[in-house]
């Protein structure tokens, strides 16, 4: 345990066995994978001042979660969401008031050693909902929750049985099915929660307007990472949301806004192409001209001449 300021501490849990012990649970049946009944977990008020790091994956399906949850530096949205994902080494904290009497759900714990030397050990990192800055839980319909619960029960049933040479691969196959369903449900959420998506799009437009109207020549071109941080979303999550909503990813939105501002300056000012490039954050005018021609099929000068 080491201090992290503000009277809080950072506590690391290295193994699933240690997690069971700290939560007052029986010893896990398998040391590297375990399905925990959320109703059996008791939150202690003294843990409210602690941040936690697990050295294993945690996939949680929770109902009646009577607590606030901070993941990295952002509050996690549990207004509707019930399913969330934490990768090894990520920091989170829970501020619990009192355990809800009707809380329910499951937590699947998977140690990376269980995945060692399997294709999933590499591919699990591509699932964007494990992104550190994603701060929106996944809301499941009743039907979707039944699908996830069924897969979790299959995993539990497999390690309850006698372990043999097939057990690990069968469990890993079930984990892959779970992750792929979660991927499908997340993309469904992007589509069905249009209000949230439109709000993000509005905030993005305002952010880019303010950026290019300010001192971009000092700050340089905005990066996808910068934009995502300002919107409190992970880069992958933001790009996927925008792609579903508009057909354009974050980088393409940046370029669209940049070209819009460039056209304004070319048509309404006497600034040179080099001056415009500088004001928009380009280090070299040639890079600006190349991007402008790629996006518009004409050079900046040709575009300007069409207004003369």
DRENKOLLO-363400 format. One line per 4 residues: number of its first residue (from 1); their letters; for each residue x, y, z of C-alpha. Coordinates in nm, 4 decimals. Each point is the difference from the previous one (the first is absolute). Example, Ala and Ser with C-alpha at 12.3 -4.5 7.8 and 13.67 -1.06 7.14 Angstrom:
// DRENKOLLO-363400
1) AS) 1.2300 -0.4500 0.7800 | 0.1370 0.3440 -0.0660 $
//
This chain:
// DRENKOLLO-363400
1) XXXX) 0.0000 0.0000 0.0000 | 0.1296 0.3445 -0.0829 | -0.1423 0.3455 0.0542 | -0.1580 0.1844 -0.2919 $
5) XXXX) -0.0956 0.3261 0.1708 | -0.3231 0.1432 0.1447 | 0.0047 -0.2513 0.2860 | -0.0602 -0.2787 -0.2495 $
9) XXXX) 0.2137 -0.3028 -0.0747 | 0.0627 -0.2143 -0.3032 | -0.0574 -0.3670 0.0701 | 0.1111 -0.2709 -0.2404 $
13) XXXX) -0.1584 -0.3435 -0.0174 | 0.2332 -0.2352 -0.1839 | -0.1913 -0.3276 -0.0075 | -0.3568 -0.1209 -0.0155 $
17) XXXX) 0.0581 -0.1984 0.3191 | 0.1009 0.3230 0.1757 | -0.3141 0.1714 -0.1320 | -0.2196 -0.2761 0.1419 $
21) XXXX) 0.1725 0.0247 0.3366 | -0.0315 0.3797 0.0222 | -0.3695 -0.0144 -0.0938 | -0.0783 -0.2717 0.2532 $
25) XXXX) -0.0740 -0.2601 -0.2671 | 0.0833 -0.3714 0.0007 | 0.3234 -0.1034 -0.1677 | -0.0453 0.0014 -0.3817 $
29) XXXX) -0.0506 -0.3349 -0.1672 | 0.2454 0.1028 -0.2720 | 0.2958 0.2271 0.0811 | -0.0082 0.1855 -0.3349 $
33) XXXX) -0.3700 0.0407 -0.0805 | -0.2964 0.0522 0.2282 | -0.3638 0.1057 -0.0215 | -0.1032 0.1913 0.3115 $
37) XXXX) -0.3572 0.0618 0.1112 | -0.0202 0.3771 0.0452 | -0.2643 -0.0341 0.2720 | 0.2608 -0.1761 0.2176 $
41) XXXX) 0.2371 0.2993 -0.0118 | -0.0166 0.2295 0.3025 | 0.1331 0.3540 -0.0354 | 0.1828 0.1379 0.3019 $
45) XXXX) -0.0174 0.3782 0.0587 | 0.3711 0.0056 0.0850 | 0.0749 -0.0947 -0.3607 | -0.1611 0.3210 -0.1299 $
49) XXXX) 0.3299 0.1851 0.0334 | 0.1890 -0.2609 -0.2004 | 0.0719 -0.0340 -0.3687 | 0.0462 -0.3492 -0.1371 $
53) XXXX) 0.2105 -0.1704 -0.2645 | -0.0598 -0.3590 -0.1051 | 0.2572 -0.2100 -0.1815 | -0.2810 -0.1833 -0.1790 $
57) XXXX) -0.2964 0.0762 -0.2252 | -0.3358 0.0747 0.1611 | -0.3284 -0.0121 -0.1912 | -0.2927 0.0994 0.2197 $
61) XXXX) -0.3737 -0.0320 -0.0534 | -0.1705 0.1936 0.2805 | -0.3491 0.1024 0.0991 | -0.0950 0.2566 0.2675 $
65) XXXX) 0.3564 0.1253 0.0309 | -0.0393 0.2411 0.2924 | 0.3365 0.1725 -0.0338 | 0.1985 0.2461 -0.2099 $
69) XXXX) 0.2791 -0.1457 -0.2058 | 0.3133 0.1809 -0.1153 | 0.2071 -0.1573 -0.2752 | 0.3356 0.1644 -0.0668 $
73) XXXX) -0.0739 0.3712 0.0395 | -0.3648 -0.0108 -0.1132 | -0.3306 -0.0803 0.1634 | -0.1512 -0.3126 -0.1492 $
77) XXXX) -0.3577 0.0396 -0.1260 | -0.2279 -0.2484 0.1741 | -0.3246 0.1908 -0.0536 | -0.1078 -0.2729 -0.2398 $
81) XXXX) 0.2971 -0.2254 -0.0566 | 0.0417 -0.3322 0.1714 | 0.2952 -0.1646 -0.1761 | 0.3564 0.1304 0.0176 $
85) XXXX) 0.3548 -0.1174 -0.0640 | 0.3313 0.0602 0.1772 | 0.3385 -0.1137 -0.1323 | 0.3028 -0.0897 0.2142 $
89) XXXX) 0.1898 0.2975 0.1395 | -0.2866 0.2494 -0.0222 | -0.0860 0.2171 0.2984 | -0.3542 0.0309 0.1339 $
93) XXXX) -0.1766 0.0939 0.3215 | -0.3455 -0.0610 0.1445 | -0.1872 0.2335 0.2330 | -0.2679 -0.2194 0.1549 $
97) XXXX) -0.2686 0.1371 0.2307 | -0.1773 -0.3158 0.1079 | -0.0466 -0.3350 -0.1686 | -0.3315 -0.0116 -0.1819 $
101) XXXX) -0.2050 -0.2907 0.1384 | -0.1063 -0.1047 -0.3510 | 0.3370 0.0306 -0.1737 | 0.0825 -0.2824 -0.2387 $
105) XXXX) 0.2338 -0.0990 -0.2781 | 0.3269 -0.1754 -0.0750 | 0.3674 0.0835 -0.0313 | 0.2219 -0.2044 -0.2270 $
109) XXXX) 0.3668 0.0100 0.1020 | 0.2586 -0.1160 -0.2550 | 0.3721 -0.0005 0.0732 | 0.2205 0.0676 -0.3063 $
113) XXXX) 0.1924 -0.3204 0.0744 | -0.3145 -0.1937 -0.0887 | 0.0202 0.1437 -0.3516 | 0.3737 -0.0471 -0.0397 $
117) XXXX) 0.1102 -0.1397 -0.3380 | -0.3517 0.0169 -0.1459 | -0.1274 0.2277 -0.2809 | -0.2309 0.1752 0.2481 $
121) XXXX) 0.3019 0.1243 0.1975 | 0.0661 0.2388 -0.2902 | -0.3469 0.0627 -0.1381 | -0.1585 0.0900 0.3348 $
125) XXXX) 0.1849 0.3330 -0.0194 | -0.1887 0.1021 -0.3138 | -0.3360 0.0182 0.1765 | -0.0405 0.3744 0.0417 $
129) XXXX) -0.2263 -0.0230 0.3053 | 0.3141 -0.0926 0.1984 | 0.1291 0.3493 -0.0902 | 0.1152 0.1805 0.3123 $
133) XXXX) -0.2021 0.3158 -0.0595 | -0.3296 -0.1589 -0.1030 | -0.2447 0.1344 0.2561 | -0.3339 -0.1343 -0.1146 $
137) XXXX) -0.1227 -0.3376 0.1189 | -0.1892 -0.2305 -0.2351 | -0.3759 -0.0045 0.0453 | -0.1462 -0.3426 -0.0736 $
141) XXXX) -0.3538 -0.0871 -0.0974 | -0.1570 -0.2925 0.1879 | 0.0673 -0.2256 -0.2978 | 0.3638 0.1105 -0.0253 $
145) XXXX) 0.0513 -0.0496 0.3728 | -0.1308 -0.3551 -0.0319 | 0.2562 -0.0658 -0.2739 | 0.2882 0.1306 0.2135 $
149) XXXX) -0.1211 -0.1819 0.3116 | -0.0258 -0.3252 -0.1951 | 0.3600 0.0284 -0.1191 | 0.1217 0.0786 0.3531 $
153) XXXX) -0.1802 -0.3046 0.1342 | 0.1593 -0.2167 -0.2702 | 0.3433 0.1205 0.1130 | -0.0809 -0.0737 0.3632 $
157) XXXX) -0.1402 -0.3420 -0.0827 | 0.3154 -0.0902 -0.1923 | 0.2425 0.0775 0.2826 | -0.2394 -0.1615 0.2514 $
161) XXXX) 0.0436 -0.3255 -0.1921 | 0.3103 -0.2132 0.0149 | 0.2833 0.1910 -0.1662 | 0.1446 -0.1783 -0.3024 $
165) XXXX) 0.2082 0.0896 -0.3054 | -0.3056 0.1519 -0.1723 | -0.1127 0.2234 0.2860 | 0.2206 0.3023 -0.0663 $
169) XXXX) -0.0856 0.0220 -0.3699 | -0.3719 -0.0439 0.0637 | 0.0031 0.2794 0.2601 | 0.2053 0.2258 -0.2278 $
173) XXXX) -0.2439 -0.0651 -0.2840 | -0.2851 0.1076 0.2278 | 0.1903 0.3152 0.1011 | 0.0484 0.0841 -0.3689 $
177) XXXX) -0.3728 -0.0465 -0.0622 | -0.0746 0.2317 0.2937 | 0.2379 0.2676 -0.1298 | -0.1437 -0.0192 -0.3505 $
181) XXXX) -0.3559 0.0337 0.1286 | 0.1098 0.2969 0.2115 | 0.1545 0.1528 -0.3129 | -0.3315 -0.0428 -0.1823 $
185) XXXX) -0.1978 0.1485 0.2894 | 0.2353 0.2987 0.0289 | -0.0461 0.0779 -0.3681 | -0.3762 -0.0355 0.0421 $
189) XXXX) 0.0256 0.2507 0.2830 | 0.1759 0.2470 -0.2302 | -0.2947 -0.0251 -0.2379 | -0.2912 -0.0029 0.2460 $
193) XXXX) 0.1298 0.2710 0.2330 | -0.0161 0.2678 -0.2682 | -0.0600 0.2830 0.2457 | 0.3290 -0.0726 0.1737 $
197) XXXX) 0.1733 -0.0261 -0.3370 | -0.1425 0.3304 -0.1211 | 0.1094 0.1669 0.3235 | 0.3553 -0.1234 -0.0555 $
201) XXXX) -0.0138 0.1202 -0.3608 | -0.1144 0.3456 0.1117 | 0.2765 0.0182 0.2577 | 0.2520 -0.1102 -0.2625 $
205) XXXX) -0.1137 0.2696 -0.2421 | 0.0234 0.2665 0.2706 | 0.3421 -0.1239 0.1077 | 0.1407 0.0079 -0.3533 $
209) XXXX) -0.1531 0.3423 -0.0702 | 0.1613 0.1392 0.3130 | 0.3322 -0.1681 -0.0766 | 0.0359 0.1334 -0.3537 $
213) XXXX) -0.1348 0.3404 0.0988 | 0.2650 0.0284 0.2709 | 0.3753 -0.0118 -0.0108 | 0.0438 -0.3189 -0.2018 $
217) XXXX) 0.3317 0.1266 -0.1394 | 0.1459 -0.0383 0.3500 | -0.1756 -0.3241 0.0948 | 0.0467 -0.1778 -0.3313 $
221) XXXX) -0.2512 -0.2331 -0.1609 | -0.2445 -0.1676 0.2427 | 0.0609 -0.3706 0.0479 | -0.2607 -0.2711 0.0397 $
225) XXXX) 0.1375 -0.0634 0.3504 | -0.0447 0.3662 0.0938 | -0.3577 0.0125 -0.1305 | -0.0932 -0.3233 0.1795 $
229) XXXX) 0.1455 0.1259 0.3277 | -0.1968 0.3242 -0.0262 | -0.3209 -0.1980 -0.0534 | 0.0864 -0.2476 0.2802 $
233) XXXX) -0.0127 -0.3012 -0.2286 | 0.2595 -0.2462 -0.1214 | 0.1303 0.0602 -0.3559 | -0.1382 -0.3337 -0.1252 $
237) XXXX) -0.3389 0.0488 0.1653 | -0.0348 0.3523 -0.1407 | 0.0984 -0.1028 -0.3526 | -0.2438 -0.2909 0.0014 $
241) XXXX) -0.2841 0.2168 0.1308 | 0.0662 0.2627 -0.2674 | 0.0391 -0.2607 -0.2736 | -0.3377 -0.1521 0.0822 $
245) XXXX) -0.1689 0.3410 0.0329 | 0.1577 0.1846 -0.2936 | 0.2069 -0.2433 -0.2060 | 0.3182 0.1908 0.0914 $
249) XXXX) 0.2542 -0.0813 0.2699 | 0.1592 0.2599 0.2273 | 0.2961 0.0722 -0.2282 | -0.2335 0.0545 -0.2929 $
253) XXXX) -0.2110 0.2407 0.2077 | 0.3147 0.1969 0.0852 | 0.0905 0.0196 -0.3697 | -0.3549 0.1010 -0.0978 $
257) XXXX) 0.0017 0.2867 0.2489 | 0.3512 0.1011 -0.1044 | -0.0989 0.0161 -0.3685 | -0.3134 0.1974 0.0907 $
261) XXXX) 0.2101 0.2584 0.1843 | 0.2561 0.0070 -0.2812 | -0.2713 0.0718 -0.2576 | -0.1286 0.2865 0.2150 $
265) XXXX) 0.3435 0.1564 0.0189 | 0.0760 -0.0543 -0.3697 | -0.3261 0.1571 -0.1128 | -0.0401 0.2803 0.2557 $
269) XXXX) 0.3537 0.1194 0.0827 | 0.3137 0.1132 -0.1810 | 0.2266 -0.2245 0.2059 | 0.2555 -0.1967 -0.1987 $
273) XXXX) -0.0215 -0.3791 -0.0171 | 0.3024 -0.0206 0.2325 | -0.1647 0.2321 0.2519 | -0.3225 -0.1996 -0.0091 $
277) XXXX) 0.1917 -0.3243 0.0466 | 0.1775 0.1486 0.3001 | -0.3236 0.1291 0.1568 | -0.1538 -0.3445 -0.0324 $
281) XXXX) 0.2900 -0.1649 0.1817 | 0.2085 -0.1358 -0.2879 | 0.3752 0.0120 0.0363 | 0.0518 -0.0119 -0.3775 $
285) XXXX) -0.2190 0.1643 -0.2651 | 0.0663 -0.2908 -0.2361 | -0.1733 -0.2409 0.2409 | -0.3043 0.2264 0.0122 $
289) XXXX) -0.0156 0.0329 -0.3788 | 0.0316 -0.3757 -0.0449 | -0.2810 -0.0736 0.2455 | -0.2221 0.2713 -0.1499 $
293) XXXX) 0.0420 -0.1385 -0.3517 | -0.0611 -0.3572 0.1213 | -0.3270 0.1050 0.1598 | -0.1264 0.2437 -0.2662 $
297) XXXX) 0.1744 -0.1107 -0.3215 | 0.1305 0.3547 -0.0519 | 0.2943 0.1934 0.1415 | -0.0564 0.2835 0.2512 $
301) XXXX) 0.0945 0.2570 -0.2662 | -0.2384 -0.1486 -0.2563 | -0.2764 0.0045 0.2560 | 0.0702 0.3657 0.0823 $
305) XXXX) 0.0047 0.0977 -0.3669 | -0.3539 -0.1378 -0.0428 | -0.1194 0.2847 0.2256 | 0.1791 0.2728 -0.1919 $
//
